[in-house]
Amino acid sequence: RALRLGLGWWEHPHRVDAVQIEAHMATKQDTILKFIERAQGATIAQLQKVTGWQPHSIRAALTGLRKKKYDIGRDKNSKGVNVYRIVQSVPR
C-alpha cells in the first residue's frame, strides 16, 4: 500500500511505500540494535557501514544502549576482531 506525503510547500508530494516510511523512521541507534541482536552480532566496521558513523560514534551509541540497560557483550571472532552482541534483551 502506498501513502501520499507532502513534506513542505517547497517539495512536491510524492508516493512512497509504507515499508520505505518505516525504514526511514528507524533511527541509526535502532539499526545498531538490530545488528547486535543477531546471533552473530556485529563488528564496529559492519556498524560503520550501515550507519555511516565513525568508530567513536558507534562506541558512544553502544554506551547509550548500555545506559538503557541493554546487556551488550563483546567477544573476539576468529580474526581477532571485536564482535558486539546483545547478551540479554530488555523489553521495549
C-alpha positions as CSV (number, residue, x, y, z in Angstrom):
1,R,0.0,0.0,0.0
2,A,1.3,3.4,-0.8
3,L,0.8,6.7,1.1
4,R,0.8,10.2,-0.3
5,L,3.1,12.6,1.6
6,G,3.8,16.2,1.2
7,L,6.8,17.3,3.2
8,G,6.5,21.1,2.6
9,W,5.5,23.8,0.2
10,W,8.9,23.6,-1.4
11,E,8.6,19.9,-2.2
12,H,6.2,18.2,-4.5
13,P,4.1,15.5,-2.9
14,H,5.4,12.0,-3.8
15,R,4.3,8.5,-3.3
16,V,6.2,6.1,-1.1
17,D,5.6,2.6,0.2
18,A,4.7,2.1,3.9
19,V,7.9,0.0,4.2
20,Q,10.0,2.9,3.0
21,I,8.4,5.2,5.6
22,E,9.1,2.6,8.4
23,A,12.7,2.2,7.2
24,H,13.2,6.0,7.1
25,M,11.8,6.4,10.6
26,A,14.2,3.9,12.1
27,T,17.0,5.7,13.9
28,K,20.6,4.8,13.5
29,Q,20.6,3.6,17.1
30,D,17.7,1.3,16.1
31,T,19.8,0.0,13.3
32,I,22.7,-0.7,15.6
33,L,20.4,-2.5,18.0
34,K,19.0,-4.6,15.1
35,F,22.5,-5.7,14.1
36,I,23.8,-6.5,17.6
37,E,20.6,-8.5,18.4
38,R,21.6,-11.0,15.6
39,A,23.1,-14.3,16.8
40,Q,26.4,-13.5,15.1
41,G,26.5,-9.9,16.4
42,A,28.3,-7.1,14.6
43,T,31.7,-5.6,14.4
44,I,32.4,-1.9,14.5
45,A,33.3,-2.0,10.8
46,Q,29.9,-3.5,10.0
47,L,28.1,-0.9,12.1
48,Q,30.1,1.8,10.4
49,K,29.0,0.6,7.0
50,V,25.3,0.6,7.9
51,T,25.2,3.9,9.8
52,G,27.9,5.9,8.1
53,W,29.3,6.8,11.5
54,Q,32.9,7.0,12.7
55,P,34.1,4.3,15.2
56,H,33.9,6.6,18.2
57,S,30.3,7.4,17.4
58,I,29.5,3.7,17.2
59,R,31.1,3.1,20.6
60,A,29.2,6.1,22.1
61,A,25.9,4.6,20.7
62,L,26.8,1.3,22.3
63,T,27.4,3.1,25.6
64,G,24.0,4.8,25.3
65,L,22.4,1.4,24.8
66,R,24.2,0.1,27.9
67,K,22.7,3.1,29.8
68,K,19.3,2.0,28.6
69,K,20.0,-1.3,30.4
70,Y,20.9,-3.4,27.4
71,D,23.4,-6.1,28.3
72,I,26.0,-5.9,25.4
73,G,28.7,-8.4,25.3
74,R,32.0,-8.1,23.4
75,D,33.9,-11.1,22.1
76,K,36.6,-11.6,19.5
77,N,35.9,-13.5,16.3
78,S,38.4,-15.9,14.6
79,K,40.2,-13.0,13.1
80,G,40.7,-11.3,16.4
81,V,38.1,-8.5,15.7
82,N,35.7,-7.4,18.5
83,V,32.1,-8.5,17.9
84,Y,29.3,-6.9,19.9
85,R,26.0,-8.6,20.6
86,I,23.1,-8.4,23.0
87,V,23.6,-10.9,25.8
88,Q,20.2,-10.3,27.4
89,S,17.5,-8.2,25.7
90,V,15.5,-5.6,27.6
91,P,11.7,-5.3,26.9
92,R,11.0,-2.3,24.7
